[in-house]
Amino acid sequence: MALLPALVKLPAYRMRITWWDGERELHDDATRSSLLAAFANTQYYGDGMRIAPRAEMADAKLDICRILTMNPAELFCMFPTVYFGRHLFSSKVLYSKANRAVVESDTPLEIYADGEFVCNTPAEIGVAPGALRVIAGGSEIR
């Protein structure tokens, strides 16, 4: 029940995201406001939310999930679908893969990584392939 009042007050921001998919430079529509832009290389976010259900840790790609502005009722109904990765079926969710991305905004926005403040926009975000060794189930992933 505490979620509904928080959703009503959730601010929207205008931001421009430019990304490179390895072959070309792409831009999104900066005229539409967003509630959230998540950059991930794993599927899960927070307490089991599949914000980036197509993410693969070892593909050296950054998955970008941008949730456009919607009314609180729409957001309230969509919120549970994030746990199953079904939010991607909404026309208000933009999803892409990139080698790197640049985020710009009219006013500086705070950027967090794993819940920790990193910097303000503008910022460049990318994946450093092979920078972290992960051992899971007896096999190594780079």
N, CA, C and O atoms as a GROMACS GRO file, in nm:
protein
  568
    1MET      N    1   0.082  -0.120   0.000
    1MET     CA    2   0.000   0.000   0.000
    1MET      C    3   0.086   0.126   0.000
    1MET      O    4   0.043   0.231  -0.048
    2ALA      N    5   0.208   0.116   0.053
    2ALA     CA    6   0.296   0.233   0.057
    2ALA      C    7   0.346   0.268  -0.083
    2ALA      O    8   0.393   0.380  -0.105
    3LEU      N    9   0.337   0.174  -0.178
    3LEU     CA   10   0.385   0.197  -0.313
    3LEU      C   11   0.304   0.303  -0.386
    3LEU      O   12   0.361   0.386  -0.457
    4LEU      N   13   0.173   0.302  -0.370
    4LEU     CA   14   0.086   0.393  -0.445
    4LEU      C   15   0.120   0.540  -0.420
    4LEU      O   16   0.135   0.614  -0.518
    5PRO      N   17   0.132   0.587  -0.295
    5PRO     CA   18   0.169   0.728  -0.275
    5PRO      C   19   0.305   0.764  -0.335
    5PRO      O   20   0.325   0.875  -0.383
    6ALA      N   21   0.399   0.669  -0.330
    6ALA     CA   22   0.533   0.694  -0.387
    6ALA      C   23   0.523   0.708  -0.539
    6ALA      O   24   0.592   0.791  -0.597
    7LEU      N   25   0.440   0.628  -0.603
    7LEU     CA   26   0.426   0.634  -0.749
    7LEU      C   27   0.363   0.765  -0.794
    7LEU      O   28   0.398   0.818  -0.900
    8VAL      N   29   0.271   0.817  -0.716
    8VAL     CA   30   0.206   0.943  -0.751
    8VAL      C   31   0.306   1.057  -0.753
    8VAL      O   32   0.293   1.151  -0.832
    9LYS      N   33   0.407   1.050  -0.667
    9LYS     CA   34   0.506   1.157  -0.655
    9LYS      C   35   0.632   1.132  -0.738
    9LYS      O   36   0.723   1.215  -0.736
   10LEU      N   37   0.639   1.020  -0.809
   10LEU     CA   38   0.760   0.986  -0.885
   10LEU      C   39   0.782   1.088  -0.996
   10LEU      O   40   0.698   1.099  -1.086
   11PRO      N   41   0.892   1.161  -0.993
   11PRO     CA   42   0.914   1.264  -1.095
   11PRO      C   43   0.962   1.204  -1.228
   11PRO      O   44   1.023   1.097  -1.232
   12ALA      N   45   0.932   1.275  -1.334
   12ALA     CA   46   0.978   1.236  -1.468
   12ALA      C   47   1.084   1.336  -1.512
   12ALA      O   48   1.080   1.453  -1.475
   13TYR      N   49   1.179   1.288  -1.593
   13TYR     CA   50   1.289   1.372  -1.639
   13TYR      C   51   1.308   1.356  -1.789
   13TYR      O   52   1.285   1.250  -1.846
   14ARG      N   53   1.349   1.464  -1.851
   14ARG     CA   54   1.389   1.457  -1.991
   14ARG      C   55   1.535   1.420  -1.996
   14ARG      O   56   1.619   1.484  -1.933
   15MET      N   57   1.565   1.316  -2.071
   15MET     CA   58   1.704   1.275  -2.086
   15MET      C   59   1.726   1.226  -2.228
   15MET      O   60   1.633   1.178  -2.294
   16ARG      N   61   1.847   1.238  -2.273
   16ARG     CA   62   1.885   1.190  -2.406
   16ARG      C   63   1.988   1.081  -2.385
   16ARG      O   64   2.087   1.100  -2.314
   17ILE      N   65   1.964   0.967  -2.447
   17ILE     CA   66   2.058   0.857  -2.439
   17ILE      C   67   2.109   0.829  -2.580
   17ILE      O   68   2.031   0.805  -2.672
   18THR      N   69   2.238   0.832  -2.594
   18THR     CA   70   2.304   0.796  -2.720
   18THR      C   71   2.380   0.668  -2.693
   18THR      O   72   2.451   0.658  -2.593
   19TRP      N   73   2.366   0.569  -2.782
   19TRP     CA   74   2.437   0.444  -2.760
   19TRP      C   75   2.494   0.392  -2.890
   19TRP      O   76   2.449   0.426  -3.000
   20TRP      N   77   2.593   0.307  -2.874
   20TRP     CA   78   2.662   0.246  -2.986
   20TRP      C   79   2.643   0.095  -2.975
   20TRP      O   80   2.668   0.036  -2.870
   21ASP      N   81   2.599   0.034  -3.083
   21ASP     CA   82   2.574  -0.111  -3.081
   21ASP      C   83   2.686  -0.190  -3.147
   21ASP      O   84   2.670  -0.308  -3.177
   22GLY      N   85   2.798  -0.125  -3.168
   22GLY     CA   86   2.911  -0.191  -3.232
   22GLY      C   87   2.925  -0.155  -3.378
   22GLY      O   88   3.034  -0.162  -3.434
   23GLU      N   89   2.815  -0.115  -3.441
   23GLU     CA   90   2.816  -0.080  -3.582
   23GLU      C   91   2.779   0.066  -3.607
   23GLU      O   92   2.832   0.130  -3.697
   24ARG      N   93   2.686   0.117  -3.526
   24ARG     CA   94   2.636   0.252  -3.553
   24ARG      C   95   2.600   0.324  -3.423
   24ARG      O   96   2.584   0.263  -3.318
   25GLU      N   97   2.587   0.453  -3.435
   25GLU     CA   98   2.544   0.536  -3.324
   25GLU      C   99   2.393   0.552  -3.332
   25GLU      O  100   2.339   0.579  -3.440
   26LEU      N  101   2.324   0.536  -3.219
   26LEU     CA  102   2.179   0.548  -3.213
   26LEU      C  103   2.140   0.649  -3.108
   26LEU      O  104   2.213   0.671  -3.011
   27HIS      N  105   2.024   0.712  -3.126
   27HIS     CA  106   1.972   0.810  -3.030
   27HIS      C  107   1.828   0.775  -2.998
   27HIS      O  108   1.756   0.720  -3.081
   28ASP      N  109   1.788   0.806  -2.876
   28ASP     CA  110   1.646   0.791  -2.845
   28ASP      C  111   1.577   0.926  -2.859
   28ASP      O  112   1.639   1.027  -2.893
   29ASP      N  113   1.450   0.928  -2.832
   29ASP     CA  114   1.369   1.049  -2.845
   29ASP      C  115   1.379   1.129  -2.715
   29ASP      O  116   1.316   1.093  -2.615
   30ALA      N  117   1.455   1.234  -2.715
   30ALA     CA  118   1.478   1.314  -2.594
   30ALA      C  119   1.359   1.401  -2.558
   30ALA      O  120   1.359   1.463  -2.452
   31THR      N  121   1.257   1.407  -2.644
   31THR     CA  122   1.141   1.491  -2.613
   31THR      C  123   1.045   1.421  -2.518
   31THR      O  124   0.960   1.487  -2.457
   32ARG      N  125   1.056   1.289  -2.504
   32ARG     CA  126   0.969   1.216  -2.411
   32ARG      C  127   1.037   1.203  -2.275
   32ARG      O  128   1.155   1.168  -2.268
   33SER      N  129   0.964   1.230  -2.170
   33SER     CA  130   1.019   1.219  -2.035
   33SER      C  131   1.023   1.075  -1.989
   33SER      O  132   0.945   0.991  -2.034
   34SER      N  133   1.115   1.048  -1.898
   34SER     CA  134   1.133   0.913  -1.844
   34SER      C  135   1.122   0.912  -1.693
   34SER      O  136   1.155   1.010  -1.626
   35LEU      N  137   1.075   0.800  -1.641
   35LEU     CA  138   1.072   0.780  -1.497
   35LEU      C  139   1.200   0.712  -1.450
   35LEU      O  140   1.245   0.731  -1.337
   36LEU      N  141   1.259   0.631  -1.540
   36LEU     CA  142   1.375   0.552  -1.502
   36LEU      C  143   1.452   0.511  -1.626
   36LEU      O  144   1.394   0.483  -1.730
   37ALA      N  145   1.583   0.508  -1.614
   37ALA     CA  146   1.668   0.448  -1.716
   37ALA      C  147   1.766   0.359  -1.640
   37ALA      O  148   1.842   0.405  -1.555
   38ALA      N  149   1.761   0.230  -1.670
   38ALA     CA  150   1.848   0.134  -1.604
   38ALA      C  151   1.947   0.078  -1.706
   38ALA      O  152   1.908   0.043  -1.817
   39PHE      N  153   2.073   0.069  -1.667
   39PHE     CA  154   2.180   0.016  -1.750
   39PHE      C  155   2.232  -0.107  -1.677
   39PHE      O  156   2.278  -0.096  -1.563
   40ALA      N  157   2.226  -0.223  -1.741
   40ALA     CA  158   2.258  -0.346  -1.670
   40ALA      C  159   2.337  -0.443  -1.757
   40ALA      O  160   2.330  -0.438  -1.879
   41ASN      N  161   2.412  -0.532  -1.690
   41ASN     CA  162   2.471  -0.644  -1.764
   41ASN      C  163   2.430  -0.776  -1.700
   41ASN      O  164   2.482  -0.882  -1.736
   42THR      N  165   2.338  -0.770  -1.604
   42THR     CA  166   2.272  -0.888  -1.550
   42THR      C  167   2.122  -0.861  -1.549
   42THR      O  168   2.080  -0.746  -1.556
   43GLN      N  169   2.043  -0.966  -1.540
   43GLN     CA  170   1.898  -0.952  -1.550
   43GLN      C  171   1.834  -0.887  -1.430
   43GLN      O  172   1.737  -0.813  -1.444
   44TYR      N  173   1.887  -0.912  -1.312
   44TYR     CA  174   1.816  -0.875  -1.189
   44TYR      C  175   1.862  -0.744  -1.129
   44TYR      O  176   1.977  -0.702  -1.143
   45TYR      N  177   1.767  -0.680  -1.061
   45TYR     CA  178   1.781  -0.546  -1.007
   45TYR      C  179   1.708  -0.546  -0.874
   45TYR      O  180   1.596  -0.595  -0.865
   46GLY      N  181   1.769  -0.492  -0.772
   46GLY     CA  182   1.700  -0.483  -0.644
   46GLY      C  183   1.666  -0.620  -0.588
   46GLY      O  184   1.750  -0.710  -0.586
   47ASP      N  185   1.545  -0.637  -0.544
   47ASP     CA  186   1.500  -0.760  -0.478
   47ASP      C  187   1.436  -0.857  -0.577
   47ASP      O  188   1.320  -0.896  -0.559
   48GLY      N  189   1.511  -0.896  -0.681
   48GLY     CA  190   1.463  -0.996  -0.775
   48GLY      C  191   1.385  -0.943  -0.894
   48GLY      O  192   1.324  -1.022  -0.966
   49MET      N  193   1.384  -0.812  -0.916
   49MET     CA  194   1.316  -0.757  -1.033
   49MET      C  195   1.400  -0.784  -1.158
   49MET      O  196   1.520  -0.759  -1.157
   50ARG      N  197   1.338  -0.834  -1.263
   50ARG     CA  198   1.409  -0.863  -1.388
   50ARG      C  199   1.402  -0.740  -1.479
   50ARG      O  200   1.335  -0.743  -1.582
   51ILE      N  201   1.470  -0.635  -1.440
   51ILE     CA  202   1.467  -0.510  -1.515
   51ILE      C  203   1.526  -0.527  -1.654
   51ILE      O  204   1.484  -0.459  -1.748
   52ALA      N  205   1.622  -0.617  -1.669
   52ALA     CA  206   1.688  -0.642  -1.798
   52ALA      C  207   1.683  -0.791  -1.829
   52ALA      O  208   1.786  -0.858  -1.823
   53PRO      N  209   1.565  -0.844  -1.863
   53PRO     CA  210   1.550  -0.988  -1.878
   53PRO      C  211   1.630  -1.050  -1.992
   53PRO      O  212   1.646  -1.172  -1.996
   54ARG      N  213   1.680  -0.970  -2.084
   54ARG     CA  214   1.759  -1.023  -2.195
   54ARG      C  215   1.910  -1.010  -2.172
   54ARG      O  216   1.990  -1.045  -2.259
   55ALA      N  217   1.948  -0.959  -2.056
   55ALA     CA  218   2.089  -0.938  -2.026
   55ALA      C  219   2.164  -1.070  -2.008
   55ALA      O  220   2.111  -1.166  -1.951
   56GLU      N  221   2.287  -1.071  -2.058
   56GLU     CA  222   2.377  -1.185  -2.041
   56GLU      C  223   2.509  -1.130  -1.988
   56GLU      O  224   2.571  -1.043  -2.049
   57MET      N  225   2.552  -1.181  -1.876
   57MET     CA  226   2.670  -1.128  -1.809
   57MET      C  227   2.796  -1.135  -1.896
   57MET      O  228   2.881  -1.047  -1.887
   58ALA      N  229   2.808  -1.237  -1.978
   58ALA     CA  230   2.931  -1.257  -2.054
   58ALA      C  231   2.925  -1.208  -2.198
   58ALA      O  232   3.017  -1.238  -2.275
   59ASP      N  233   2.821  -1.134  -2.238
   59ASP     CA  234   2.812  -1.092  -2.380
   59ASP      C  235   2.881  -0.959  -2.409
   59ASP      O  236   2.878  -0.912  -2.523
   60ALA      N  237   2.942  -0.896  -2.307
   60ALA     CA  238   3.012  -0.768  -2.322
   60ALA      C  239   2.919  -0.658  -2.372
   60ALA      O  240   2.965  -0.562  -2.434
   61LYS      N  241   2.789  -0.671  -2.345
   61LYS     CA  242   2.690  -0.571  -2.386
   61LYS      C  243   2.624  -0.512  -2.262
   61LYS      O  244   2.612  -0.576  -2.158
   62LEU      N  245   2.580  -0.390  -2.277
   62LEU     CA  246   2.505  -0.318  -2.177
   62LEU      C  247   2.359  -0.321  -2.219
   62LEU      O  248   2.328  -0.280  -2.331
   63ASP      N  249   2.270  -0.367  -2.133
   63ASP     CA  250   2.127  -0.366  -2.164
   63ASP      C  251   2.069  -0.238  -2.105
   63ASP      O  252   2.094  -0.205  -1.990
   64ILE      N  253   1.992  -0.167  -2.187
   64ILE     CA  254   1.934  -0.039  -2.146
   64ILE      C  255   1.783  -0.055  -2.142
   64ILE      O  256   1.720  -0.091  -2.242
   65CYS      N  257   1.725  -0.028  -2.026
   65CYS     CA  258   1.580  -0.033  -2.009
   65CYS      C  259   1.534   0.105  -1.963
   65CYS      O  260   1.570   0.152  -1.855
   66ARG      N  261   1.456   0.169  -2.048
   66ARG     CA  262   1.407   0.304  -2.018
   66ARG      C  263   1.256   0.299  -2.006
   66ARG      O  264   1.186   0.255  -2.097
   67ILE      N  265   1.205   0.345  -1.892
   67ILE     CA  266   1.062   0.347  -1.868
   67ILE      C  267   1.013   0.490  -1.884
   67ILE      O  268   1.050   0.580  -1.809
   68LEU      N  269   0.929   0.509  -1.986
   68LEU     CA  270   0.876   0.641  -2.017
   68LEU      C  271   0.768   0.681  -1.917
   68LEU      O  272   0.716   0.597  -1.844
   69THR      N  273   0.736   0.809  -1.916
   69THR     CA  274   0.635   0.861  -1.826
   69THR      C  275   0.501   0.793  -1.850
   69THR      O  276   0.460   0.772  -1.964
   70MET      N  277   0.434   0.759  -1.742
   70MET     CA  278   0.300   0.703  -1.748
   70MET      C  279   0.225   0.747  -1.624
   70MET      O  280   0.286   0.790  -1.526
   71ASN      N  281   0.095   0.738  -1.628
   71ASN     CA  282   0.020   0.783  -1.511
   71ASN      C  283   0.039   0.682  -1.398
   71ASN      O  284   0.075   0.567  -1.423
   72PRO      N  285   0.014   0.723  -1.273
   72PRO     CA  286   0.039   0.635  -1.158
   72PRO      C  287  -0.036   0.502  -1.165
   72PRO      O  288   0.017   0.400  -1.121
   73ALA      N  289  -0.158   0.501  -1.219
   73ALA     CA  290  -0.233   0.376  -1.228
   73ALA      C  291  -0.165   0.278  -1.324
   73ALA      O  292  -0.155   0.159  -1.295
   74GLU      N  293  -0.118   0.329  -1.438
   74GLU     CA  294  -0.045   0.244  -1.534
   74GLU      C  295   0.081   0.188  -1.469
   74GLU      O  296   0.111   0.069  -1.481
   75LEU      N  297   0.155   0.275  -1.400
   75LEU     CA  298   0.280   0.233  -1.336
   75LEU      C  299   0.253   0.130  -1.227
   75LEU      O  300   0.327   0.033  -1.212
   76PHE      N  301   0.148   0.152  -1.150
   76PHE     CA  302   0.111   0.060  -1.043
   76PHE      C  303   0.080  -0.078  -1.100
   76PHE      O  304   0.119  -0.180  -1.042
   77CYS      N  305   0.010  -0.083  -1.212
   77CYS     CA  306  -0.026  -0.210  -1.276
   77CYS      C  307   0.096  -0.275  -1.342
   77CYS      O  308   0.106  -0.398  -1.346
   78MET      N  309   0.187  -0.195  -1.394
   78MET     CA  310   0.304  -0.250  -1.461
   78MET      C  311   0.410  -0.299  -1.362
   78MET      O  312   0.484  -0.392  -1.393
   79PHE      N  313   0.417  -0.238  -1.246
   79PHE     CA  314   0.523  -0.268  -1.150
   79PHE      C  315   0.541  -0.418  -1.124
   79PHE      O  316   0.654  -0.466  -1.129
   80PRO      N  317   0.435  -0.495  -1.095
   80PRO     CA  318   0.456  -0.639  -1.069
   80PRO      C  319   0.513  -0.715  -1.189
   80PRO      O  320   0.578  -0.818  -1.171
   81THR      N  321   0.489  -0.667  -1.310
   81THR     CA  322   0.536  -0.739  -1.429
   81THR      C  323   0.688  -0.737  -1.440
   81THR      O  324   0.747  -0.820  -1.509
   82VAL      N  325   0.753  -0.641  -1.373
   82VAL     CA  326   0.898  -0.631  -1.378
   82VAL      C  327   0.963  -0.755  -1.314
   82VAL      O  328   1.072  -0.795  -1.355
   83TYR      N  329   0.897  -0.816  -1.217
   83TYR     CA  330   0.951  -0.936  -1.153
   83TYR      C  331   0.959  -1.054  -1.248
   83TYR      O  332   1.035  -1.148  -1.225
   84PHE      N  333   0.882  -1.050  -1.356
   84PHE     CA  334   0.880  -1.160  -1.453
   84PHE      C  335   0.938  -1.119  -1.589
   84PHE      O  336   0.939  -1.199  -1.682
   85GLY      N  337   0.986  -0.995  -1.599
   85GLY     CA  338   1.042  -0.946  -1.725
   85GLY      C  339   0.936  -0.914  -1.829
   85GLY      O  340   0.969  -0.895  -1.946
   86ARG      N  341   0.811  -0.909  -1.790
   86ARG     CA  342   0.702  -0.886  -1.885
   86ARG      C  343   0.675  -0.736  -1.911
   86ARG      O  344   0.591  -0.702  -1.994
   87HIS      N  345   0.746  -0.650  -1.842
   87HIS     CA  346   0.732  -0.506  -1.866
   87HIS      C  347   0.777  -0.468  -2.006
   87HIS      O  348   0.739  -0.363  -2.057
   88LEU      N  349   0.858  -0.553  -2.069
   88LEU     CA  350   0.907  -0.523  -2.204
   88LEU      C  351   0.795  -0.525  -2.308
   88LEU      O  352   0.814  -0.475  -2.418
   89PHE      N  353   0.679  -0.580  -2.274
   89PHE     CA  354   0.566  -0.582  -2.365
   89PHE      C  355   0.493  -0.448  -2.369
   89PHE      O  356   0.407  -0.427  -2.455
   90SER      N  357   0.525  -0.357  -2.278
   90SER     CA  358   0.461  -0.225  -2.274
   90SER      C  359   0.522  -0.132  -2.376
   90SER      O  360   0.644  -0.131  -2.396
   91SER      N  361   0.438  -0.053  -2.441
   91SER     CA  362   0.488   0.048  -2.537
   91SER      C  363   0.559   0.162  -2.465
   91SER      O  364   0.625   0.244  -2.528
   92LYS      N  365   0.546   0.167  -2.333
   92LYS     CA  366   0.611   0.271  -2.254
   92LYS      C  367   0.749   0.229  -2.205
   92LYS      O  368   0.813   0.301  -2.128
   93VAL      N  369   0.795   0.112  -2.249
   93VAL     CA  370   0.927   0.062  -2.210
   93VAL      C  371   1.012   0.048  -2.336
   93VAL      O  372   0.973  -0.022  -2.431
   94LEU      N  373   1.127   0.113  -2.337
   94LEU     CA  374   1.222   0.105  -2.448
   94LEU      C  375   1.338   0.019  -2.401
   94LEU      O  376   1.389   0.037  -2.290
   95TYR      N  377   1.381  -0.075  -2.486
   95TYR     CA  378   1.487  -0.167  -2.446
   95TYR      C  379   1.584  -0.184  -2.560
   95TYR      O  380   1.544  -0.202  -2.675
   96SER      N  381   1.712  -0.179  -2.530
   96SER     CA  382   1.814  -0.198  -2.633
   96SER      C  383   1.942  -0.252  -2.570
   96SER      O  384   1.957  -0.254  -2.448
   97LYS      N  385   2.034  -0.296  -2.657
   97LYS     CA  386   2.165  -0.343  -2.614
   97LYS      C  387   2.270  -0.251  -2.676
   97LYS      O  388   2.252  -0.201  -2.786
   98ALA      N  389   2.378  -0.231  -2.604
   98ALA     CA  390   2.481  -0.139  -2.652
   98ALA      C  391   2.619  -0.180  -2.602
   98ALA      O  392   2.632  -0.253  -2.504
   99ASN      N  393   2.721  -0.131  -2.672
   99ASN     CA  394   2.859  -0.145  -2.624
   99ASN      C  395   2.886  -0.039  -2.517
   99ASN      O  396   2.955  -0.065  -2.418
  100ARG      N  397   2.832   0.079  -2.539
  100ARG     CA  398   2.844   0.188  -2.442
  100ARG      C  399   2.733   0.288  -2.469
  100ARG      O  400   2.671   0.287  -2.576
  101ALA      N  401   2.708   0.376  -2.370
  101ALA     CA  402   2.601   0.474  -2.382
  101ALA      C  403   2.641   0.603  -2.313
  101ALA      O  404   2.720   0.602  -2.219
  102VAL      N  405   2.586   0.713  -2.361
  102VAL     CA  406   2.604   0.844  -2.299
  102VAL      C  407   2.466   0.894  -2.259
  102VAL      O  408   2.373   0.892  -2.340
  103VAL      N  409   2.454   0.940  -2.134
  103VAL     CA  410   2.328   0.992  -2.082
  103VAL      C  411   2.346   1.141  -2.056
  103VAL      O  412   2.440   1.183  -1.989
  104GLU      N  413   2.254   1.220  -2.112
  104GLU     CA  414   2.256   1.366  -2.092
  104GLU      C  415   2.116   1.408  -2.048
  104GLU      O  416   2.017   1.343  -2.084
  105SER      N  417   2.107   1.516  -1.972
  105SER     CA  418   1.978   1.566  -1.926
  105SER      C  419   1.982   1.718  -1.916
  105SER      O  420   2.089   1.778  -1.907
  106ASP      N  421   1.863   1.778  -1.919
  106ASP     CA  422   1.853   1.924  -1.909
  106ASP      C  423   1.908   1.974  -1.776
  106ASP      O  424   1.978   2.075  -1.771
  107THR      N  425   1.877   1.903  -1.670
  107THR     CA  426   1.930   1.934  -1.538
  107THR      C  427   2.009   1.813  -1.490
  107THR      O  428   1.974   1.700  -1.526
  108PRO      N  429   2.113   1.831  -1.411
  108PRO     CA  430   2.192   1.716  -1.366
  108PRO      C  431   2.107   1.615  -1.288
  108PRO      O  432   2.033   1.652  -1.197
  109LEU      N  433   2.118   1.490  -1.326
  109LEU     CA  434   2.049   1.381  -1.257
  109LEU      C  435   2.153   1.293  -1.190
  109LEU      O  436   2.262   1.272  -1.244
  110GLU      N  437   2.120   1.242  -1.072
  110GLU     CA  438   2.211   1.154  -1.000
  110GLU      C  439   2.210   1.016  -1.062
  110GLU      O  440   2.105   0.965  -1.102
  111ILE      N  441   2.327   0.955  -1.070
  111ILE     CA  442   2.342   0.819  -1.121
  111ILE      C  443   2.394   0.732  -1.008
  111ILE      O  444   2.490   0.766  -0.939
  112TYR      N  445   2.327   0.617  -0.991
  112TYR     CA  446   2.363   0.522  -0.886
  112TYR      C  447   2.403   0.390  -0.947
  112TYR      O  448   2.349   0.350  -1.051
  113ALA      N  449   2.497   0.320  -0.885
  113ALA     CA  450   2.537   0.186  -0.924
  113ALA      C  451   2.528   0.098  -0.800
  113ALA      O  452   2.596   0.125  -0.700
  114ASP      N  453   2.447  -0.004  -0.805
  114ASP     CA  454   2.424  -0.092  -0.690
  114ASP      C  455   2.387  -0.014  -0.565
  114ASP      O  456   2.432  -0.046  -0.455
  115GLY      N  457   2.304   0.089  -0.581
  115GLY     CA  458   2.256   0.167  -0.468
  115GLY      C  459   2.350   0.274  -0.418
  115GLY      O  460   2.317   0.345  -0.322
  116GLU      N  461   2.466   0.288  -0.479
  116GLU     CA  462   2.565   0.387  -0.436
  116GLU      C  463   2.574   0.499  -0.538
  116GLU      O  464   2.579   0.474  -0.659
  117PHE      N  465   2.576   0.623  -0.491
  117PHE     CA  466   2.590   0.738  -0.579
  117PHE      C  467   2.724   0.730  -0.652
  117PHE      O  468   2.828   0.705  -0.590
  118VAL      N  469   2.722   0.753  -0.784
  118VAL     CA  470   2.844   0.748  -0.864
  118VAL      C  471   2.880   0.887  -0.917
  118VAL      O  472   2.992   0.934  -0.900
  119CYS      N  473   2.782   0.952  -0.981
  119CYS     CA  474   2.807   1.083  -1.041
  119CYS      C  475   2.674   1.144  -1.085
  119CYS      O  476   2.568   1.085  -1.064
  120ASN      N  477   2.682   1.260  -1.147
  120ASN     CA  478   2.566   1.323  -1.209
  120ASN      C  479   2.580   1.317  -1.360
  120ASN      O  480   2.689   1.296  -1.413
  121THR      N  481   2.467   1.334  -1.428
  121THR     CA  482   2.472   1.345  -1.574
  121THR      C  483   2.534   1.478  -1.610
  121THR      O  484   2.521   1.576  -1.536
  122PRO      N  485   2.601   1.485  -1.725
  122PRO     CA  486   2.619   1.383  -1.827
  122PRO      C  487   2.720   1.277  -1.782
  122PRO      O  488   2.811   1.303  -1.704
  123ALA      N  489   2.700   1.155  -1.836
  123ALA     CA  490   2.789   1.045  -1.801
  123ALA      C  491   2.795   0.944  -1.915
  123ALA      O  492   2.701   0.929  -1.992
  124GLU      N  493   2.908   0.876  -1.924
  124GLU     CA  494   2.924   0.767  -2.019
  124GLU      C  495   2.926   0.637  -1.939
  124GLU      O  496   2.993   0.626  -1.837
  125ILE      N  497   2.850   0.538  -1.988
  125ILE     CA  498   2.836   0.411  -1.918
  125ILE      C  499   2.875   0.301  -2.016
  125ILE      O  500   2.835   0.303  -2.132
  126GLY      N  501   2.952   0.204  -1.968
  126GLY     CA  502   2.992   0.096  -2.056
  126GLY      C  503   3.025  -0.030  -1.978
  126GLY      O  504   3.018  -0.032  -1.855
  127VAL      N  505   3.062  -0.133  -2.050
  127VAL     CA  506   3.101  -0.260  -1.992
  127VAL      C  507   3.248  -0.280  -2.021
  127VAL      O  508   3.294  -0.255  -2.133
  128ALA      N  509   3.323  -0.325  -1.921
  128ALA     CA  510   3.465  -0.356  -1.940
  128ALA      C  511   3.476  -0.508  -1.950
  128ALA      O  512   3.485  -0.576  -1.847
  129PRO      N  513   3.476  -0.563  -2.073
  129PRO     CA  514   3.479  -0.709  -2.089
  129PRO      C  515   3.600  -0.773  -2.021
  129PRO      O  516   3.712  -0.726  -2.034
  130GLY      N  517   3.574  -0.880  -1.947
  130GLY     CA  518   3.681  -0.956  -1.883
  130GLY      C  519   3.738  -0.892  -1.758
  130GLY      O  520   3.837  -0.943  -1.704
  131ALA      N  521   3.680  -0.783  -1.709
  131ALA     CA  522   3.735  -0.712  -1.594
  131ALA      C  523   3.708  -0.783  -1.461
  131ALA      O  524   3.776  -0.758  -1.362
  132LEU      N  525   3.609  -0.872  -1.460
  132LEU     CA  526   3.571  -0.940  -1.336
  132LEU      C  527   3.560  -1.089  -1.362
  132LEU      O  528   3.492  -1.133  -1.455
  133ARG      N  529   3.628  -1.167  -1.279
  133ARG     CA  530   3.615  -1.313  -1.288
  133ARG      C  531   3.505  -1.356  -1.194
  133ARG      O  532   3.504  -1.318  -1.077
  134VAL      N  533   3.412  -1.435  -1.244
  134VAL     CA  534   3.303  -1.487  -1.163
  134VAL      C  535   3.306  -1.638  -1.173
  134VAL      O  536   3.309  -1.695  -1.282
  135ILE      N  537   3.307  -1.704  -1.057
  135ILE     CA  538   3.304  -1.850  -1.055
  135ILE      C  539   3.170  -1.891  -0.998
  135ILE      O  540   3.136  -1.858  -0.884
  136ALA      N  541   3.093  -1.965  -1.080
  136ALA     CA  542   2.960  -2.008  -1.038
  136ALA      C  543   2.940  -2.154  -1.077
  136ALA      O  544   2.960  -2.191  -1.193
  137GLY      N  545   2.901  -2.234  -0.982
  137GLY     CA  546   2.874  -2.374  -1.011
  137GLY      C  547   2.993  -2.450  -1.065
  137GLY      O  548   2.977  -2.546  -1.140
  138GLY      N  549   3.113  -2.409  -1.026
  138GLY     CA  550   3.233  -2.479  -1.068
  138GLY      C  551   3.289  -2.434  -1.202
  138GLY      O  552   3.394  -2.483  -1.244
  139SER      N  553   3.222  -2.342  -1.271
  139SER     CA  554   3.276  -2.292  -1.397
  139SER      C  555   3.302  -2.143  -1.387
  139SER      O  556   3.238  -2.072  -1.310
  140GLU      N  557   3.396  -2.098  -1.465
  140GLU     CA  558   3.437  -1.958  -1.460
  140GLU      C  559   3.374  -1.882  -1.575
  140GLU      O  560   3.368  -1.931  -1.688
  141ILE      N  561   3.328  -1.760  -1.546
  141ILE     CA  562   3.271  -1.671  -1.646
  141ILE      C  563   3.356  -1.545  -1.648
  141ILE      O  564   3.388  -1.490  -1.543
  142ARG      N  565   3.393  -1.499  -1.766
  142ARG     CA  566   3.468  -1.375  -1.779
  142ARG      C  567   3.390  -1.277  -1.861
  142ARG      O  568   3.436  -1.165  -1.884
   0.00000   0.00000   0.00000
